[in-house]
Amino acid sequence: MRHSPYPVLLDACVLYPARLRDLLMHLGIIGLYQPKWSAKIHDEWQRNLLKQRPEITAEALTRTVQLMNRALPDANVTGYEPLIAGLTLPDMDDRHVLAAAIRAKAEVIVTINLKDFPAEVLAAFDIEALHPDAFISDLFDLNPAFALEAVRRQRQSLKHPPMDADEFLNMLFKQGLPMTAKVLEGYKYTF
């Protein structure tokens, strides 16, 4: 059964790791959900990545963002800025994320920083924050065939270096996705 994809706001912290970003993109492109982000979210993960990884160039990251926007042209959220001032979060610098989620009519914010998005604040907007591992595992429950196809496409696109199924599962585990890796363990001969 194919479900209508729902909008999901991706926080900068889940776009920062390349393999996690890639998996979230493949799951969105295949139609399991509608990825959403803003230019400010893109700026945040790029800035942090450039600080931590000086061997990566700003031009390479700009190209990555362009490819993401080309692959999912409706993902970029605009017009959320007026909402920011009326929002309160533990880290006030994260208000733009919630504002973009509200504007996108997102049901979920995928973030590693769950403490920065308290359930009681998000509930007022019918939004919940999910760790990427829980979110991706939910997508597998929703439609295992499409999720497996997205994983297969991602793994087959990895060329530098290529990864066999066990290496791919180990990479997911190291990315903080143990539930996802466990779900995929039973399917490793199919992707």
C-alpha positions as CSV (number, residue, x, y, z in Angstrom):
1,M,0.0,0.0,0.0
2,R,1.4,3.4,-0.9
3,H,0.6,6.2,1.5
4,S,0.4,9.9,0.7
5,P,3.7,11.4,1.8
6,Y,3.6,13.9,4.6
7,P,5.8,17.0,5.1
8,V,8.8,16.5,7.4
9,L,11.2,19.3,8.4
10,L,14.8,18.1,8.5
11,D,17.0,19.9,11.1
12,A,20.6,20.9,10.2
13,C,22.0,18.2,12.5
14,V,20.5,15.4,10.3
15,L,21.8,17.0,7.1
16,Y,25.3,17.4,8.4
17,P,26.4,13.7,8.2
18,A,26.6,12.9,4.5
19,R,25.4,9.3,4.7
20,L,22.4,10.2,6.9
21,R,21.6,13.1,4.6
22,D,21.9,10.8,1.6
23,L,19.6,8.2,3.2
24,L,17.0,10.8,4.1
25,M,17.1,12.1,0.5
26,H,16.6,8.7,-1.0
27,L,13.7,8.0,1.2
28,G,12.1,11.3,0.3
29,I,12.8,11.0,-3.5
30,I,11.1,7.6,-3.5
31,G,8.1,9.2,-2.0
32,L,7.8,7.9,1.6
33,Y,7.7,11.5,2.9
34,Q,8.1,15.1,1.8
35,P,11.5,16.4,3.0
36,K,11.4,20.1,3.9
37,W,14.3,22.5,4.8
38,S,15.1,26.2,4.6
39,A,18.0,28.1,3.3
40,K,18.9,28.9,6.9
41,I,19.0,25.2,7.8
42,H,21.3,24.6,4.8
43,D,23.5,27.5,5.9
44,E,23.8,26.1,9.4
45,W,24.8,22.5,8.5
46,Q,27.2,23.8,5.8
47,R,28.9,26.3,8.2
48,N,29.3,23.6,10.9
49,L,30.7,21.1,8.4
50,L,33.2,23.6,7.0
51,K,34.4,24.3,10.6
52,Q,34.9,20.6,11.4
53,R,36.2,19.4,8.0
54,P,38.5,22.0,6.5
55,E,39.3,19.7,3.6
56,I,35.7,20.1,2.3
57,T,35.2,23.2,0.1
58,A,32.3,25.6,0.3
59,E,31.9,25.1,-3.4
60,A,31.4,21.4,-2.9
61,L,28.7,22.0,-0.3
62,T,27.0,24.6,-2.4
63,R,26.8,22.0,-5.2
64,T,25.3,19.5,-2.8
65,V,22.6,21.9,-1.8
66,Q,21.9,22.7,-5.4
67,L,21.5,19.0,-6.2
68,M,19.2,18.5,-3.2
69,N,17.1,21.5,-4.3
70,R,17.0,20.2,-7.8
71,A,16.0,16.6,-6.7
72,L,13.3,18.0,-4.4
73,P,12.2,21.4,-5.8
74,D,9.3,21.8,-3.3
75,A,11.5,21.1,-0.3
76,N,12.7,24.6,0.4
77,V,10.5,26.5,2.9
78,T,10.2,30.3,2.7
79,G,8.1,32.9,4.3
80,Y,8.5,31.5,7.9
81,E,10.5,34.4,9.3
82,P,7.5,36.4,10.7
83,L,6.7,33.4,12.9
84,I,10.1,33.3,14.6
85,A,9.5,36.1,17.1
86,G,6.4,34.5,18.6
87,L,8.1,31.2,19.4
88,T,9.9,30.0,22.5
89,L,12.3,27.1,22.6
90,P,15.0,26.1,25.1
91,D,17.6,27.2,22.5
92,M,16.2,30.3,21.0
93,D,18.5,29.9,18.0
94,D,16.3,26.9,17.0
95,R,13.1,28.9,16.6
96,H,13.7,29.2,12.8
97,V,13.5,25.4,12.6
98,L,10.1,25.3,14.3
99,A,8.9,28.3,12.3
100,A,9.8,26.6,9.0
101,A,8.1,23.4,10.2
102,I,4.9,25.4,11.0
103,R,5.0,27.1,7.6
104,A,5.6,23.8,5.8
105,K,2.7,22.2,7.7
106,A,5.1,19.6,8.8
107,E,4.0,16.8,11.1
108,V,7.5,16.0,12.2
109,I,10.8,17.6,12.8
110,V,13.6,15.1,12.4
111,T,16.5,16.1,14.7
112,I,19.1,14.5,16.9
113,N,18.6,17.4,19.4
114,L,15.3,16.2,20.8
115,K,15.8,18.2,24.0
116,D,15.7,21.4,22.0
117,F,12.2,20.7,20.7
118,P,10.1,19.8,23.8
119,A,6.9,17.8,23.1
120,E,4.8,20.2,25.1
121,V,5.8,23.2,22.9
122,L,5.5,21.3,19.6
123,A,2.1,19.8,20.5
124,A,0.5,23.2,20.2
125,F,1.4,23.1,16.5
126,D,0.6,19.4,16.0
127,I,4.2,18.7,15.4
128,E,6.5,16.1,17.0
129,A,10.2,15.8,17.1
130,L,11.7,12.4,16.2
131,H,15.3,11.1,16.2
132,P,16.3,10.1,12.7
133,D,16.6,6.4,13.8
134,A,12.9,6.4,15.0
135,F,11.8,8.3,11.9
136,I,13.5,6.0,9.4
137,S,12.3,2.9,11.3
138,D,8.8,4.3,11.1
139,L,9.2,4.7,7.3
140,F,10.2,1.0,7.1
141,D,7.1,0.0,9.0
142,L,4.9,2.2,6.7
143,N,6.2,0.8,3.5
144,P,9.0,-1.8,3.7
145,A,9.2,-2.3,-0.1
146,F,9.8,1.3,-0.9
147,A,12.1,1.8,2.0
148,L,14.2,-1.1,1.0
149,E,14.3,0.2,-2.6
150,A,15.6,3.6,-1.3
151,V,18.3,1.8,0.7
152,R,19.3,-0.3,-2.3
153,R,19.6,2.8,-4.4
154,Q,21.7,4.6,-1.8
155,R,24.0,1.6,-1.3
156,Q,24.4,1.1,-5.0
157,S,25.2,4.8,-5.5
158,L,28.2,4.6,-3.1
159,K,31.3,4.4,-5.2
160,H,34.1,6.0,-3.1
161,P,34.3,3.6,-1.4
162,P,31.6,1.1,-2.5
163,M,30.0,-0.8,0.5
164,D,28.7,-4.3,0.7
165,A,25.6,-4.9,2.8
166,D,27.5,-5.6,6.0
167,E,29.6,-2.5,5.6
168,F,26.5,-0.4,4.9
169,L,24.8,-1.8,8.1
170,N,27.9,-1.0,10.1
171,M,27.9,2.6,8.7
172,L,24.2,3.0,9.7
173,F,25.1,1.8,13.2
174,K,28.0,4.3,13.4
175,Q,25.7,7.1,12.2
176,G,23.5,6.5,15.3
177,L,20.9,4.4,13.5
178,P,20.9,1.1,15.5
179,M,17.2,0.5,15.0
180,T,17.4,1.1,11.3
181,A,20.4,-1.2,11.0
182,K,18.6,-3.9,13.0
183,V,15.5,-3.7,10.7
184,L,17.7,-3.9,7.6
185,E,19.8,-6.8,9.0
186,G,17.0,-9.2,8.0
187,Y,17.0,-7.8,4.4
188,K,20.7,-7.5,3.8
189,Y,20.7,-10.0,0.9
190,T,18.1,-7.9,-0.9
191,F,19.8,-4.6,-1.0
